[in-house]
Amino acid sequence: MSEVRPDGESRNLQLIGERIRSRRTTKLFLKQKVSKTLVRDAIEVARWAPNHHLTEPWHFYMLGEEMIADSIELIRTIVADTKNEKVAAFKAKSAAAIPGWLVVTCQKSDDELRQQEDYASCACAVQNLTLYLSEAGVACKWTTGLVTRDSRFFDLLGFDQDDAIVVGLIWYGYPKVLPTQNRKSVGEILTETR
């Protein structure tokens, strides 16, 4: 049995706290590819997220070059239809600069409470995945943009939108820069009751 230390004095708690605070959404990536083995290892860790009734509602799609190219074209089409060609070209160019694409889906349920719990589990799985990758020096952007809700994207991936929803498209790679960020103090977000 490990030694119990009061008030987070453990070296491991300090390390994990720093990892959580330093993980940031990144939009600019180096062209260097991330190994598939590392991503598979991150998925292995992701699946250990808290999950009520052990439904394991998640599914991960690691997109290959052809699927990424098709997805970029779909993004261009969607943005051209909703904005204009100039914005569509910019979005497509930005998407083409992203080295890794991973889609996370959540199995649908007719039970509203189970659906809510399963989605929360998938969100926890994504956090596990991004923290694992962050420790390996890989940054991510979790997006829920228009493409993730478009039926043509479901068709590209080959799943029925009656069976699953997209929790997020995870863009990943080695970062050009890591942004910094501040948060409210704990005193501003915590209410202690009697």
DODO-227045 format. One record per residue: residue number from 1; x negated, y negated, z of N, C-alpha, C, O in turn. Coordinates in Angstrom, 1 decimal. Layout:
<sites>
SITE  num     nxx     nyy     nzz    caxx    cayy    cazz     cxx     cyy     czz     oxx     oyy     ozz
SITE  NUM       X       Y       Z       X       Y       Z       X       Y       Z       X       Y       Z
...
</sites>
This chain:
<sites>
SITE  num     nxx     nyy     nzz    caxx    cayy    cazz     cxx     cyy     czz     oxx     oyy     ozz
SITE    1    -0.8     1.2     0.0     0.0     0.0     0.0    -0.9    -1.2     0.0    -1.9    -1.3     0.7
SITE    2    -0.5    -2.2    -0.8    -1.3    -3.4    -0.9    -1.1    -4.4     0.3     0.0    -4.3     0.9
SITE    3    -2.1    -5.2     0.6    -2.0    -6.1     1.7    -1.0    -7.2     1.4    -1.0    -7.8     0.3
SITE    4    -0.2    -7.5     2.3     0.8    -8.6     2.2     0.1    -9.9     2.6    -0.5   -10.0     3.7
SITE    5     0.2   -10.9     1.7    -0.4   -12.2     2.0     0.7   -13.2     2.0     1.6   -13.2     1.2
SITE    6     0.6   -14.1     3.0     1.7   -15.1     3.1     1.6   -16.2     2.1     0.5   -16.6     1.6
SITE    7     2.8   -16.7     1.7     2.9   -17.9     0.9     2.1   -18.0    -0.4     1.5   -19.0    -0.7
SITE    8     2.0   -16.9    -1.1     1.4   -17.0    -2.4    -0.1   -17.2    -2.5    -0.6   -17.7    -3.4
SITE    9    -0.8   -16.7    -1.4    -2.2   -16.9    -1.4    -3.0   -15.9    -2.3    -4.2   -16.0    -2.4
SITE   10    -2.3   -14.9    -2.8    -2.9   -13.9    -3.7    -3.5   -14.5    -4.9    -2.9   -15.4    -5.5
SITE   11    -4.7   -14.1    -5.3    -5.3   -14.6    -6.5    -4.5   -14.3    -7.7    -4.4   -15.1    -8.6
SITE   12    -3.8   -13.1    -7.7    -3.0   -12.7    -8.9    -1.8   -13.7    -9.0    -1.4   -14.0   -10.1
SITE   13    -1.2   -14.1    -7.9    -0.1   -15.0    -8.0    -0.5   -16.4    -8.6     0.2   -17.0    -9.3
SITE   14    -1.7   -16.8    -8.2    -2.2   -18.1    -8.7    -2.4   -17.9   -10.2    -2.1   -18.9   -11.0
SITE   15    -3.0   -16.8   -10.7    -3.2   -16.6   -12.1    -1.9   -16.5   -12.9    -1.8   -17.2   -14.0
SITE   16    -0.9   -15.8   -12.4     0.3   -15.7   -13.2     1.1   -17.0   -13.1     1.7   -17.4   -14.1
SITE   17     1.0   -17.8   -12.0     1.6   -19.1   -12.0     1.0   -20.0   -13.0     1.7   -20.7   -13.7
SITE   18    -0.3   -20.0   -13.2    -1.0   -20.8   -14.2    -0.6   -20.4   -15.6    -0.5   -21.2   -16.4
SITE   19    -0.5   -19.1   -15.8    -0.2   -18.6   -17.1     1.2   -19.0   -17.5     1.4   -19.5   -18.6
SITE   20     2.2   -19.0   -16.6     3.5   -19.4   -16.9     3.6   -20.9   -17.1     4.2   -21.3   -18.1
SITE   21     2.8   -21.7   -16.3     2.8   -23.1   -16.5     2.1   -23.6   -17.8     2.5   -24.6   -18.4
SITE   22     1.2   -22.8   -18.3     0.4   -23.2   -19.5     1.0   -22.7   -20.8     0.5   -23.1   -21.8
SITE   23     1.9   -21.7   -20.8     2.5   -21.3   -22.0     3.4   -22.4   -22.6     4.3   -22.8   -21.9
SITE   24     3.1   -22.8   -23.8     3.8   -23.9   -24.4     4.3   -23.5   -25.8     3.7   -22.6   -26.4
SITE   25     5.4   -24.1   -26.3     5.8   -23.9   -27.6     4.8   -24.6   -28.5     4.5   -25.8   -28.3
SITE   26     4.4   -23.9   -29.6     3.4   -24.4   -30.5     4.0   -24.4   -31.9     4.7   -23.4   -32.3
SITE   27     3.7   -25.4   -32.7     4.2   -25.5   -34.0     3.0   -25.4   -35.1     3.3   -25.1   -36.2
SITE   28     1.8   -25.6   -34.7     0.7   -25.6   -35.6    -0.3   -24.5   -35.3    -0.8   -24.4   -34.2
SITE   29    -0.4   -23.6   -36.3    -1.2   -22.4   -36.1    -2.4   -22.4   -37.1    -2.4   -22.9   -38.2
SITE   30    -3.4   -21.7   -36.6    -4.6   -21.4   -37.5    -4.1   -20.3   -38.5    -3.1   -19.6   -38.2
SITE   31    -4.8   -20.1   -39.6    -4.4   -19.2   -40.6    -4.7   -17.7   -40.2    -4.3   -16.8   -40.9
SITE   32    -5.5   -17.6   -39.2    -5.9   -16.2   -38.7    -4.7   -15.4   -38.3    -3.9   -15.8   -37.5
SITE   33    -4.7   -14.1   -38.8    -3.6   -13.2   -38.5    -3.8   -12.6   -37.0    -4.9   -12.5   -36.5
SITE   34    -2.7   -12.3   -36.4    -2.7   -11.6   -35.1    -2.6   -10.1   -35.4    -1.8    -9.7   -36.2
SITE   35    -3.3    -9.3   -34.7    -3.3    -7.9   -35.0    -1.9    -7.3   -34.6    -1.3    -7.7   -33.6
SITE   36    -1.4    -6.4   -35.4    -0.2    -5.7   -35.2    -0.2    -4.9   -33.9     0.8    -4.8   -33.2
SITE   37    -1.4    -4.4   -33.5    -1.5    -3.6   -32.3    -1.2    -4.5   -31.1    -0.5    -4.1   -30.2
SITE   38    -1.7    -5.8   -31.1    -1.5    -6.7   -30.0     0.0    -7.0   -29.9     0.6    -7.1   -28.8
SITE   39     0.7    -7.2   -31.1     2.1    -7.5   -31.1     2.9    -6.3   -30.6     3.8    -6.5   -29.8
SITE   40     2.5    -5.1   -31.0     3.2    -3.9   -30.5     3.0    -3.8   -29.0     3.9    -3.4   -28.2
SITE   41     1.8    -4.1   -28.5     1.5    -4.0   -27.0     2.4    -5.1   -26.3     2.9    -4.8   -25.2
SITE   42     2.6    -6.2   -26.9     3.5    -7.3   -26.3     4.9    -6.8   -26.3     5.6    -7.1   -25.3
SITE   43     5.4    -6.1   -27.3     6.7    -5.6   -27.3     6.9    -4.5   -26.3     7.9    -4.4   -25.6
SITE   44     5.9    -3.7   -26.1     5.9    -2.6   -25.0     6.1    -3.3   -23.7     6.9    -2.8   -22.9
SITE   45     5.5    -4.4   -23.4     5.6    -5.1   -22.1     7.0    -5.8   -22.1     7.6    -5.8   -21.1
SITE   46     7.4    -6.4   -23.2     8.7    -7.1   -23.3     9.9    -6.2   -22.8    10.8    -6.7   -22.2
SITE   47     9.8    -5.0   -23.2    11.0    -4.1   -23.0    11.1    -3.7   -21.5    12.1    -3.1   -21.1
SITE   48    10.2    -4.2   -20.6    10.3    -3.9   -19.2    11.1    -5.1   -18.5    11.0    -5.3   -17.3
SITE   49    11.8    -5.9   -19.3    12.5    -7.0   -18.7    13.7    -6.5   -17.8    14.1    -5.4   -18.1
SITE   50    14.1    -7.3   -16.9    15.3    -6.9   -16.1    16.5    -6.6   -17.0    16.7    -7.3   -18.0
SITE   51    17.2    -5.5   -16.8    18.2    -5.1   -17.7    19.3    -4.3   -16.9    19.1    -3.1   -16.6
SITE   52    20.4    -4.9   -16.6    21.5    -4.3   -15.9    22.1    -3.1   -16.7    22.3    -3.2   -17.9
SITE   53    22.2    -2.0   -16.0    22.7    -0.7   -16.5    21.8    -0.1   -17.5    22.1     0.8   -18.2
SITE   54    20.6    -0.6   -17.7    19.5    -0.1   -18.6    20.1     0.1   -20.0    19.9     1.2   -20.6
SITE   55    20.8    -0.9   -20.5    21.3    -0.8   -21.8    20.3    -1.0   -22.9    20.5    -0.5   -24.1
SITE   56    19.2    -1.6   -22.6    18.1    -1.9   -23.5    18.6    -2.4   -24.8    18.5    -1.7   -25.9
SITE   57    19.3    -3.6   -24.8    20.0    -4.1   -26.0    19.1    -4.7   -27.1    19.7    -5.1   -28.1
SITE   58    17.9    -4.8   -26.8    17.0    -5.5   -27.8    16.5    -4.7   -28.9    16.4    -3.4   -28.8
SITE   59    16.2    -5.3   -30.0    15.5    -4.7   -31.1    14.6    -5.8   -31.7    14.9    -6.9   -31.8
SITE   60    13.4    -5.3   -32.1    12.3    -6.2   -32.6    12.1    -5.9   -34.0    11.9    -4.7   -34.4
SITE   61    12.0    -6.9   -34.9    11.6    -6.8   -36.3    10.4    -7.5   -36.5    10.3    -8.8   -36.5
SITE   62     9.3    -6.8   -36.8     8.0    -7.5   -37.2     8.0    -7.6   -38.7     7.9    -6.7   -39.4
SITE   63     8.1    -8.9   -39.2     8.3    -9.1   -40.6     7.0    -9.0   -41.3     5.9    -9.6   -40.9
SITE   64     7.0    -8.3   -42.5     5.9    -8.3   -43.4     5.8    -9.4   -44.3     6.7   -10.2   -44.3
SITE   65     4.8    -9.5   -45.1     4.6   -10.6   -46.0     5.8   -10.8   -47.0     6.2   -12.0   -47.2
SITE   66     6.3    -9.8   -47.6     7.5    -9.9   -48.5     8.7   -10.4   -47.8     9.4   -11.3   -48.3
SITE   67     9.0    -9.9   -46.6    10.2   -10.4   -45.8    10.0   -11.8   -45.4    10.9   -12.6   -45.4
SITE   68     8.7   -12.2   -45.0     8.5   -13.6   -44.7     8.7   -14.5   -45.9     9.3   -15.6   -45.7
SITE   69     8.2   -14.1   -47.0     8.4   -14.9   -48.2     9.9   -15.1   -48.5    10.4   -16.2   -48.9
SITE   70    10.7   -14.0   -48.4    12.1   -14.1   -48.6    12.8   -15.0   -47.6    13.7   -15.7   -47.9
SITE   71    12.3   -14.9   -46.4    12.9   -15.8   -45.3    12.6   -17.2   -45.5    13.4   -18.1   -45.3
SITE   72    11.4   -17.5   -46.0    11.0   -18.9   -46.3    11.9   -19.5   -47.4    12.4   -20.6   -47.3
SITE   73    12.2   -18.7   -48.4    13.0   -19.1   -49.5    14.5   -19.3   -49.0    15.1   -20.3   -49.4
SITE   74    14.9   -18.5   -48.1    16.2   -18.7   -47.5    16.3   -19.9   -46.7    17.3   -20.7   -46.7
SITE   75    15.2   -20.2   -45.9    15.2   -21.5   -45.2    15.2   -22.7   -46.1    16.0   -23.6   -45.9
SITE   76    14.5   -22.6   -47.2    14.5   -23.7   -48.2    15.9   -23.9   -48.7    16.4   -25.0   -48.8
SITE   77    16.6   -22.8   -49.0    18.0   -22.9   -49.6    19.0   -23.5   -48.5    19.8   -24.3   -48.9
SITE   78    18.9   -23.0   -47.3    19.8   -23.5   -46.2    19.6   -24.9   -46.0    20.5   -25.7   -45.9
SITE   79    18.3   -25.4   -45.9    18.0   -26.8   -45.6    18.4   -27.6   -46.8    18.9   -28.7   -46.6
SITE   80    18.2   -27.2   -48.0    18.6   -27.9   -49.2    20.1   -28.1   -49.2    20.6   -29.2   -49.6
SITE   81    20.9   -27.1   -48.8    22.3   -27.2   -48.8    22.8   -28.1   -47.7    23.9   -28.7   -47.8
SITE   82    22.1   -28.2   -46.6    22.6   -29.0   -45.4    22.0   -30.4   -45.4    22.5   -31.3   -44.8
SITE   83    20.8   -30.5   -45.9    20.0   -31.8   -45.9    19.8   -32.3   -47.3    20.7   -32.8   -47.9
SITE   84    18.5   -32.1   -47.8    18.2   -32.4   -49.1    16.9   -31.7   -49.5    16.3   -31.0   -48.7
SITE   85    16.6   -31.8   -50.8    15.5   -31.0   -51.4    14.1   -31.4   -50.7    13.3   -30.5   -50.5
SITE   86    13.9   -32.7   -50.4    12.7   -33.1   -49.8    12.5   -32.5   -48.4    11.4   -32.0   -48.1
SITE   87    13.5   -32.5   -47.6    13.4   -31.9   -46.3    13.3   -30.4   -46.4    12.5   -29.8   -45.7
SITE   88    14.0   -29.8   -47.4    13.9   -28.4   -47.6    12.4   -27.9   -48.0    11.9   -26.9   -47.5
SITE   89    11.8   -28.7   -48.9    10.4   -28.4   -49.3     9.5   -28.5   -48.1     8.6   -27.7   -47.9
SITE   90     9.7   -29.5   -47.2     8.9   -29.7   -46.0     9.0   -28.5   -45.1     8.1   -28.0   -44.6
SITE   91    10.3   -28.1   -44.8    10.6   -27.0   -43.9    10.0   -25.7   -44.4     9.4   -24.9   -43.7
SITE   92    10.1   -25.5   -45.7     9.5   -24.3   -46.4     8.0   -24.3   -46.2     7.4   -23.2   -45.9
SITE   93     7.4   -25.4   -46.5     5.9   -25.5   -46.4     5.5   -25.2   -44.9     4.5   -24.5   -44.7
SITE   94     6.2   -25.8   -44.0     5.9   -25.6   -42.6     6.0   -24.1   -42.2     5.2   -23.6   -41.5
SITE   95     7.1   -23.5   -42.7     7.3   -22.1   -42.4     6.3   -21.2   -43.0     5.9   -20.2   -42.4
SITE   96     5.8   -21.6   -44.2     4.8   -20.8   -44.9     3.4   -20.8   -44.2     2.6   -19.9   -44.4
SITE   97     3.2   -21.8   -43.3     2.0   -21.9   -42.6     1.9   -21.1   -41.3     0.9   -21.0   -40.6
SITE   98     3.0   -20.4   -41.0     3.1   -19.6   -39.8     2.7   -18.2   -40.0     3.3   -17.5   -40.9
SITE   99     1.6   -17.7   -39.4     1.1   -16.4   -39.7     1.9   -15.2   -39.3     1.9   -14.2   -39.9
SITE  100     2.6   -15.3   -38.1     3.4   -14.1   -37.7     4.8   -14.4   -37.4     5.2   -15.5   -36.9
SITE  101     5.7   -13.5   -37.8     7.1   -13.6   -37.6     7.7   -12.4   -37.0     7.5   -11.3   -37.4
SITE  102     8.5   -12.6   -35.9     9.1   -11.5   -35.2    10.5   -11.9   -34.9    10.7   -13.0   -34.3
SITE  103    11.5   -11.1   -35.2    12.9   -11.4   -34.9    13.3   -10.5   -33.8    13.0    -9.3   -33.8
SITE  104    14.0   -11.1   -32.8    14.5   -10.3   -31.7    16.1   -10.4   -31.7    16.6   -11.5   -31.8
SITE  105    16.7    -9.2   -31.7    18.1    -9.2   -31.8    18.7    -8.5   -30.5    17.9    -7.9   -29.7
SITE  106    19.9    -8.8   -30.2    20.6    -8.2   -29.1    21.9    -7.5   -29.5    22.7    -8.0   -30.3
SITE  107    22.0    -6.3   -29.1    23.2    -5.5   -29.5    24.4    -6.1   -28.9    24.4    -6.6   -27.8
SITE  108    25.5    -6.2   -29.7    26.7    -6.8   -29.3    27.5    -5.8   -28.5    27.4    -4.6   -28.6
SITE  109    28.4    -6.4   -27.6    29.2    -5.6   -26.8    30.6    -6.2   -26.8    30.8    -7.4   -26.8
SITE  110    31.7    -5.4   -26.7    33.0    -5.9   -26.6    33.3    -6.4   -25.2    34.2    -7.2   -25.0
SITE  111    32.5    -6.0   -24.2    32.6    -6.4   -22.9    31.9    -7.7   -22.7    30.7    -7.8   -22.8
SITE  112    32.6    -8.8   -22.4    32.0   -10.1   -22.3    30.9   -10.3   -21.3    29.9   -10.9   -21.5
SITE  113    31.2    -9.7   -20.1    30.1    -9.7   -19.0    28.9    -8.9   -19.5    27.8    -9.4   -19.3
SITE  114    29.1    -7.8   -20.0    27.9    -7.0   -20.5    27.2    -7.8   -21.6    25.9    -7.8   -21.6
SITE  115    27.9    -8.4   -22.5    27.2    -9.2   -23.5    26.4   -10.3   -22.9    25.2   -10.6   -23.4
SITE  116    26.9   -11.0   -21.9    26.2   -12.1   -21.3    24.9   -11.5   -20.6    23.8   -12.1   -20.7
SITE  117    25.1   -10.4   -19.9    24.0    -9.8   -19.2    22.9    -9.3   -20.2    21.7    -9.4   -19.9
SITE  118    23.3    -8.7   -21.3    22.4    -8.2   -22.3    21.6    -9.3   -22.9    20.4    -9.2   -23.2
SITE  119    22.3   -10.4   -23.2    21.6   -11.5   -23.8    20.6   -12.1   -22.9    19.5   -12.4   -23.3
SITE  120    20.9   -12.2   -21.6    20.0   -12.6   -20.6    18.8   -11.7   -20.5    17.6   -12.2   -20.4
SITE  121    19.0   -10.4   -20.6    17.9    -9.4   -20.6    17.0    -9.7   -21.8    15.8    -9.6   -21.7
SITE  122    17.6    -9.9   -23.0    16.8   -10.2   -24.2    16.0   -11.4   -24.0    14.8   -11.5   -24.5
SITE  123    16.6   -12.5   -23.4    15.8   -13.7   -23.2    14.6   -13.4   -22.3    13.5   -14.0   -22.5
SITE  124    14.8   -12.6   -21.2    13.7   -12.2   -20.3    12.7   -11.4   -21.1    11.5   -11.6   -20.9
SITE  125    13.1   -10.6   -22.0    12.2    -9.8   -22.8    11.3   -10.7   -23.7    10.1   -10.5   -23.8
SITE  126    11.9   -11.8   -24.3    11.2   -12.7   -25.1    10.2   -13.5   -24.2     9.0   -13.7   -24.6
SITE  127    10.6   -13.8   -23.0     9.6   -14.5   -22.1     8.4   -13.6   -21.8     7.3   -14.0   -21.8
SITE  128     8.7   -12.3   -21.5     7.6   -11.3   -21.2     6.7   -11.3   -22.4     5.5   -11.3   -22.3
SITE  129     7.3   -11.2   -23.6     6.5   -11.1   -24.8     5.6   -12.3   -25.0     4.4   -12.2   -25.3
SITE  130     6.2   -13.5   -24.9     5.4   -14.7   -25.1     4.3   -14.9   -24.0     3.2   -15.4   -24.3
SITE  131     4.6   -14.5   -22.8     3.6   -14.6   -21.7     2.4   -13.7   -22.0     1.3   -14.0   -21.8
SITE  132     2.7   -12.5   -22.5     1.7   -11.5   -22.8     0.8   -12.0   -23.9    -0.4   -12.0   -23.9
SITE  133     1.5   -12.5   -25.0     0.7   -13.0   -26.1    -0.1   -14.2   -25.7    -1.2   -14.4   -26.2
SITE  134     0.5   -15.1   -24.9    -0.3   -16.3   -24.4    -1.5   -15.9   -23.7    -2.6   -16.6   -23.8
SITE  135    -1.5   -14.8   -22.9    -2.7   -14.4   -22.2    -3.8   -13.9   -23.2    -5.0   -14.0   -22.8
SITE  136    -3.3   -13.5   -24.3    -4.3   -13.0   -25.4    -4.7   -14.2   -26.3    -5.4   -14.0   -27.3
SITE  137    -4.3   -15.4   -26.0    -4.6   -16.6   -26.7    -3.7   -16.9   -27.9    -4.0   -17.7   -28.8
SITE  138    -2.6   -16.2   -28.0    -1.7   -16.3   -29.1    -0.5   -17.2   -28.6     0.1   -17.0   -27.5
SITE  139    -0.2   -18.2   -29.4     0.9   -19.1   -29.1     2.2   -18.8   -29.9     2.1   -18.1   -30.9
SITE  140     3.3   -19.2   -29.4     4.6   -18.9   -30.0     5.5   -20.1   -30.1     5.4   -21.0   -29.3
SITE  141     6.4   -20.0   -31.0     7.6   -20.9   -31.0     8.8   -20.0   -31.2     8.9   -19.2   -32.1
SITE  142     9.7   -20.1   -30.2    10.9   -19.4   -30.2    12.0   -20.3   -30.8    12.4   -21.3   -30.2
SITE  143    12.4   -19.9   -32.0    13.4   -20.8   -32.7    14.7   -20.1   -32.9    14.8   -18.9   -33.0
SITE  144    15.8   -20.9   -32.8    17.1   -20.4   -33.0    17.8   -21.3   -34.1    19.0   -21.6   -34.1
SITE  145    16.9   -21.7   -35.1    17.4   -22.5   -36.2    18.5   -21.9   -37.0    18.9   -20.8   -36.8
SITE  146    18.9   -22.7   -38.0    20.0   -22.3   -38.9    19.8   -20.9   -39.5    20.8   -20.2   -39.6
SITE  147    18.6   -20.6   -39.9    18.4   -19.3   -40.5    18.8   -18.1   -39.7    19.3   -17.1   -40.2
SITE  148    18.7   -18.3   -38.3    19.0   -17.2   -37.4    20.5   -16.9   -37.3    20.9   -15.9   -36.7
SITE  149    21.3   -17.8   -37.8    22.7   -17.6   -37.7    23.4   -17.5   -39.1    24.6   -17.5   -39.2
SITE  150    22.5   -17.3   -40.1    23.0   -17.2   -41.5    23.2   -15.7   -41.9    22.2   -15.0   -41.7
SITE  151    24.3   -15.4   -42.4    24.6   -14.0   -42.7    23.6   -13.4   -43.7    23.3   -12.2   -43.8
SITE  152    23.0   -14.3   -44.6    22.0   -13.8   -45.6    20.7   -13.4   -44.9    20.0   -12.5   -45.4
SITE  153    20.4   -13.9   -43.7    19.3   -13.5   -42.9    19.5   -12.1   -42.4    18.6   -11.3   -42.4
SITE  154    20.7   -11.9   -41.9    21.1   -10.5   -41.4    20.9    -9.5   -42.5    20.4    -8.4   -42.3
SITE  155    21.4    -9.9   -43.7    21.3    -9.0   -44.9    19.8    -8.7   -45.2    19.5    -7.6   -45.5
SITE  156    19.0    -9.7   -45.2    17.5    -9.5   -45.4    16.9    -8.5   -44.4    16.2    -7.6   -44.8
SITE  157    17.3    -8.6   -43.2    16.8    -7.8   -42.1    17.4    -6.4   -42.2    16.8    -5.4   -41.6
SITE  158    18.6    -6.3   -42.8    19.2    -5.0   -42.9    20.0    -4.6   -41.7    20.1    -3.4   -41.4
SITE  159    20.6    -5.5   -41.0    21.5    -5.1   -39.9    22.8    -5.9   -40.0    22.9    -6.9   -40.6
SITE  160    23.9    -5.3   -39.5    25.2    -5.8   -39.5    25.4    -6.8   -38.4    25.2    -6.5   -37.2
SITE  161    25.9    -8.0   -38.7    26.1    -9.0   -37.7    27.3    -8.7   -36.8    27.5    -9.4   -35.8
SITE  162    28.0    -7.6   -37.1    29.1    -7.2   -36.2    28.4    -6.3   -35.1    29.1    -6.1   -34.0
SITE  163    27.2    -5.9   -35.3    26.5    -5.0   -34.3    25.5    -5.7   -33.4    25.3    -5.3   -32.3
SITE  164    25.0    -6.8   -33.9    23.9    -7.5   -33.2    23.9    -9.0   -33.5    24.4    -9.4   -34.5
SITE  165    23.3    -9.7   -32.6    23.1   -11.2   -32.8    21.6   -11.4   -32.7    20.8   -10.7   -32.1
SITE  166    21.1   -12.5   -33.4    19.7   -12.8   -33.3    19.5   -13.7   -32.1    20.1   -14.7   -31.9
SITE  167    18.7   -13.2   -31.2    18.3   -14.0   -30.0    17.3   -15.1   -30.3    17.3   -16.2   -29.8
SITE  168    16.4   -14.7   -31.3    15.4   -15.7   -31.7    14.5   -15.2   -32.8    14.3   -14.0   -32.9
SITE  169    14.0   -16.1   -33.5    12.9   -15.9   -34.4    11.7   -16.4   -33.7    11.6   -17.6   -33.4
SITE  170    10.7   -15.5   -33.5     9.5   -15.8   -32.7     8.4   -16.0   -33.8     7.9   -15.1   -34.4
SITE  171     7.9   -17.3   -33.9     6.8   -17.5   -34.8     5.6   -17.5   -33.9     5.6   -18.1   -32.8
SITE  172     4.5   -16.8   -34.4     3.4   -16.7   -33.5     2.1   -16.8   -34.3     2.0   -16.5   -35.5
SITE  173     1.0   -17.1   -33.6    -0.3   -17.2   -34.2    -1.3   -17.8   -33.2    -0.9   -18.2   -32.1
SITE  174    -2.5   -17.9   -33.7    -3.5   -18.6   -32.8    -3.3   -20.1   -33.0    -3.3   -20.6   -34.2
SITE  175    -3.2   -20.9   -31.9    -2.8   -22.3   -32.0    -4.0   -23.2   -32.5    -5.1   -23.0   -32.2
SITE  176    -3.6   -24.2   -33.3    -4.5   -25.3   -33.6    -4.7   -26.2   -32.4    -5.8   -26.5   -32.0
SITE  177    -3.6   -26.5   -31.7    -3.6   -27.3   -30.5    -2.5   -26.7   -29.6    -1.5   -26.2   -30.1
SITE  178    -2.7   -26.8   -28.3    -1.7   -26.5   -27.3    -1.2   -27.8   -26.7    -1.9   -28.5   -26.1
SITE  179     0.1   -28.0   -26.9     0.7   -29.3   -26.3     0.7   -29.1   -24.8     0.7   -28.0   -24.2
SITE  180     0.8   -30.3   -24.1     1.0   -30.3   -22.7     2.4   -30.8   -22.4     3.0   -31.4   -23.3
SITE  181     2.8   -30.6   -21.2     4.2   -31.0   -20.8     4.3   -31.1   -19.3     3.5   -30.6   -18.6
SITE  182     5.3   -31.9   -18.9     5.6   -32.1   -17.5     7.0   -31.6   -17.2     7.8   -31.5   -18.1
SITE  183     7.2   -31.3   -16.0     8.6   -30.9   -15.5     9.0   -31.7   -14.3     8.1   -32.3   -13.6
SITE  184    10.3   -31.7   -14.0    10.7   -32.3   -12.8    10.1   -31.6   -11.6     9.7   -30.5   -11.7
SITE  185    10.0   -32.3   -10.5     9.5   -31.7    -9.3    10.5   -30.7    -8.7    11.7   -30.8    -9.0
SITE  186    10.0   -29.7    -8.0    10.9   -28.7    -7.4    12.0   -29.4    -6.5    13.1   -28.9    -6.5
SITE  187    11.6   -30.4    -5.8    12.6   -31.2    -5.0    13.7   -31.7    -5.8    14.8   -31.9    -5.2
SITE  188    13.6   -32.0    -7.0    14.6   -32.5    -7.9    15.6   -31.5    -8.4    16.7   -31.8    -8.7
SITE  189    15.2   -30.2    -8.4    16.0   -29.1    -8.9    16.4   -28.1    -7.9    17.1   -27.1    -8.3
SITE  190    16.0   -28.2    -6.7    16.3   -27.2    -5.7    17.2   -27.8    -4.6    16.9   -28.9    -4.1
SITE  191    18.3   -27.1    -4.3    19.1   -27.4    -3.2    19.1   -26.2    -2.2    19.4   -25.1    -2.6
SITE  192    18.7   -26.5    -1.0    18.7   -25.5     0.0    19.9   -25.6     0.9    20.2   -26.7     1.4
SITE  193    20.6   -24.5     1.0    21.9   -24.5     1.7    21.7   -23.9     3.1    20.7   -23.2     3.4
SITE  194    22.7   -24.1     4.0    22.6   -23.5     5.3    23.1   -22.1     5.3    23.2   -21.5     6.4
</sites>
